[in-house]
Amino acid sequence: MNRSRSQHSWPGIVAVMAVSVFIFAFDWAAADEDTGWVSLFDGTNLDHWEEVGKPSIRSWTIDHGELTPTTAGGWLSTKKTFDDFELSLEFMLPPGGNSGVFLRAPRNGRTSRMGMEIQLLDDHAAKYRNLKPWQLCGSLYHVEPARPGAAGRANQWQTLSIRLCGRELTVQLNGKEVVHTRLDRYPQLEAEHPGLKRASGYIGLQNYGGSPVRFRKIRVRTLHENCQ
């Protein structure tokens, strides 16, 4: 009898599990919409993106829901510009990998200078042992070094969160705050980095020599008056 009841209970258990999964998925989507987050890459298409610098060649591909460059050249830019926003994504670097996320960038000139770049780097690679602090993962490249100790290993998924509100920039790497600064703290760099004064621009993904960095779960939330 006990065995029979166990067999007949499985359909009910499966139905309850299916309903629970549906409710969880629905609540997650609703919460995402309610908080203003918008998906820039959901693993299926590049509808929110355009290639810059090498438009005649598809340098990026989608593989198993992940976005990765396949050939060197150019960078991937959002179609829209953003001023004050929060950005979150996951990335995976290969051993010795090098990439970056561009902020408030124009589509001409040296992007890390005319806009800004948050560095993505395999800090643990032996070839990067002697780099300057502002070159390490999570740094505002060539401007503000990231606090050490937060970068993960190659071939591991890592999280990056960026909040840009007026002149204030905050970067979190794997849940740890690694940069919290004001962009007007560097008058000595403004001639070389005019991007520090930009109020708006594109979000971009760097294609550093075709290094097979992978991105997924890219979301953005526009910040409104007083960065609420």
N, C-alpha and C positions, 0 to 999 in steps of 0.2 A: 504493500500500500504506500509506504513512504517513497519507494522508488517511482511508483506511478505518479504521485502528486508532483515529484520533482520534475518528471518529464513534461507534464502538462503545464507547469509554471513557467517554462522557458519562453514561450511566446509573449506572455505578459511582461516578463522582465525585459525582453528585447524592445517591446513597444514603449515601456517606460523610459528606457535608455534613449531611444530615438527621439522621444518627445523632449527629454531633458537636453539633448544635444541641440535640438532645434531652438529651444527657448534660450539656451546660452548664446547661440549664434545670433539670434534676433536681438537679444539684449545688448550684445557687443556692438552690433551695427548701429542700434539706436543710440547707444551712449556715444559712439564715435560721431554721429551726426549732431547730437545735442551739444557736444563740446566744441564743435566747429572744425574738427579735423577732417581733412580731405586727402584721399589717397592720390599720390602722384605716380605710384607704380604698384599695381596689384598682382604682378606676376604674369600678366597675359598680353599687355600691349604697351606701346610707346605713345599713346594718344596725347600725353601732357608734355612731350619732349621733342626737341629738334636737334640734329647734329650741327655743330658749328665748326668751320675750319676744314672739313673734308666732306662736303655735301654730296659728292658724286659716288661715294663708297659707303656702304652700310658697315660702320666700324663697331657697332654694338649689336648684341644678339640676346635673345631671351632663351634660357635653357633651364628647364625644370623650375620655372617660376622665378628664376634669378636673372639679373641683368649684368652682363659682363662685356668688356671690350674684346674684340677678336683680332683687330689689326691696329697698328699705331696710327695716331694722327687725330687732330681735332678734339672736341669735348662735347658733352651732352648737356644741353641747356633746356630749362623749362620754357614753354611757350609764353608764359605770363611772367611779368616782373612782380617782385615783392619788396615791400619796404620793412615794416615791423612784422615779425613772424616767429613761430616756433617750428622747428624741423626735427623729425625723428626718422631714423633708418637703422638698418642692420647691414654690416659689411663683413666680408671675409677676405683677408689678404693671403696670397701665396707666400712661401718662404722668400724673404727679401723683397716683398711687394711694396709698391709705392703708389699712392693715389692721393686724391684730395676732394674736398667739397667746396665749391665756389659760392660766395655770398655777395649779393648786390653787385653782380658782375655785369659789365657791358659785353658786347660781342666783338669788340675790337681791342687790339693791344694785348699786353701781357696780363692775363686774367688775374694772376695772384697779386698784381700791383694795381691795376686799374680797378679791380674789385678787391675781394679778400679771399683767402684760401684757408680752410681748416685742414691741416695735414693729416693724412692717413698713411701709416708706415709700420712695417714690421720692426719694431724697436729692438727685438731680440736677435736680429740677424747680425752675424759677426761683421759684415761689411759696413754696418752703420755704427760701429762702436765709438767712433770719434766724431760723430756729428755734433753740431751745436744744439743747445737745448731747444731753440725755437724750430728745429727741424723734426722733432720727435712727434709721435702720434698725439693728435688732439690739439696741437699748438695752432695759434693764429700765425701762419707761416711768415717767417722773417720779422715778426713783430713781438708776439707775446708767447713765451714758452709754456707748455703744459706742465702742470704738476706731475712729477714722475710716479710710476707705480701702478697706473690704471690700465695700461695697454695689455691686451691679451696676446696669445701666441698665434703664429701663422696657422692657417687652415682651421681656425675656430671662428664661429660667428661672434661678432662684437656689436654693441649698441652705441650709437652716437645721437646725442640730443643737443640742439643748438637753439638758443633764444637770443634774438636780436631785436632790441627795443631802443630806437633812437641811437644814442651813442653807447649804449650798454650792451655788452656781449657776454653770454654765459655758455660754456661748453661742458657737457657731461660725457664722459667716456666710460662705458660699462657701469653706469650708475654712480660714478664718482665725479664730482666737480673738479675739472682740471684747469679751466680758465674762467675768470670772472674779472672783467676789466671794462674800462671806458675807452672808446676809440679816439677821444681827444687828449689822451695822456701821452701821445707820441709826436709832439710838434717837430722833433728832429727827423722824423721819418715821412712826414707828409709830402715832401717833394718827390720822394721815391715811391710812396704809396698813396697816390691821390684817392684810391678806393676807400681809405679810412674816412673820407668826408662824404662819400656817396650816401644818399638817403634812400635809394631804390635801385633795383637791378635784378638780374636773373639768378636763379639757383642753378648750379652746374655740378656735373660729375666729371672729374678729370680722367683723361685717358693718357696715362703716363707710359708712353712707349709700348702700348699694348699689354701692359702688365695685367694678368687675368684676375684683377680684383672682382669680387662679386657683391652685388647690392640686392636688397629685398626690403619689403615692408616700408616703403618711403612714404611718409605722410607730412603734411604741412598744415599749420593753423595760423590764419591771419590774425594779428593783434590789432585791436581797434584803439579808440581814444584812451590815452594813459596806459596803453599796452595791456588792456583787459582782454 
